[in-house]
């Protein structure tokens, strides 16, 4: 009798269904990108670049300096291969990079 619609369900199921309905890859992929960021991109890159959002197949990354934006863009092909290996082919197909502005409160480098 636990097949009733009003039985409690884990919130992750609901979030996953909502994310997928909006064209996003699902909660497992989002969780992996954010929790395994350093493992996927490496410690050097992770120290200067942070994932902000995964919208559809586009990962938005914010970096602390313009030089790191250039580096992440240059390494995009290799990073996309690592994301494909970790998340599956086609989950992340593009990386957009933004430089954090000096007025951002989290920017301690300025």
N, C-alpha and C positions, 0 to 999 in steps of 0.2 A: 504494500500500500504506500510505499515511499515514492511512488511515481506521480504524485500530485504536483501541479504547477506552483503551488504556494509553499512548497518545502524549501527550506534554506539551501542555497547553493554557494559555493565559494565565490568570492568577489572576483577572483582571477578569471573565472569562466565568463562572467558578465563583461568585464573589461576587455577580454580577448575578443568576444563577439562584437563589441562596440568598435574596437580598433579595426578589426577586419572589415566591418561594414563601412568604415570611413576610408578604406583603401590602404590601410596600414598593415604591416606584416604580422601583427599579433604581439601579445605580451611577452612571450618567450624571447622573441628576437629583440624587442626593446630592452628587456631586462639584461640580455647578454651584452648588447652594445654598451650599456652604461656600467654594468658590473664588471665586465671583462675588458674594458677599454685599454688599460695599460698592457695587458697580455696581448691583445690584438695589434696595437699600434707600436708597442715598445715604450720603455721607460722614458727615453729622451723626448719623444714626441708627446707622450702623455703629460709630461711636466709643463708643456707649453700650449697644448691643445686639448680642448674638452668638448665632448659631444653635447649638443644642446637639444636637438630634436631629431626624430626619425619620422619624416612625413612622407608617406607613400614609400618610394624607393630612394628618397633623397635624405642623406644624413647631413645635418647642419653642424658644423664644427666652428668653435670660436677659439682663436689663438691670441696670445698676449703681445705679439710683435709681428710687424709686416714680414720679416724674414721667415718666420714660421709659417705664415700663410703661403709664401712661395714654396717652401719645402713640402708642405702637405699637398699642395696642388701638383708639384713635381712627382711626388710619390703616390698620387692617387691611383694609378693603375695597380701597383703592388698592394695598396691598402684594400682596394676592391676585391682583389684575389683572396686576401686574408679573410675579408668579411664573407665572401662566398664559401670559403672552406669552413668557416665557423658557423654560419647561419643558413647556408644553402644558396644555390645559384639564384640570382635575380632579386634577393631581398634588399640589398643595397646596391644600386647601380650608378649612383652619383653622389659626390661629396661636394657640398658648397662650403666655402671657408670665408669667415668674416674675422676681421681684426677687432678685438674688443676696444672700444673707445676709451680715452683717458678719463672720461666722466663716469664710467661704470664703477659702482661702489666696490666690486670684487677685484678691481685692478690694483694690485699692490705694487706693481712695477713702476708706477709714476707718482 
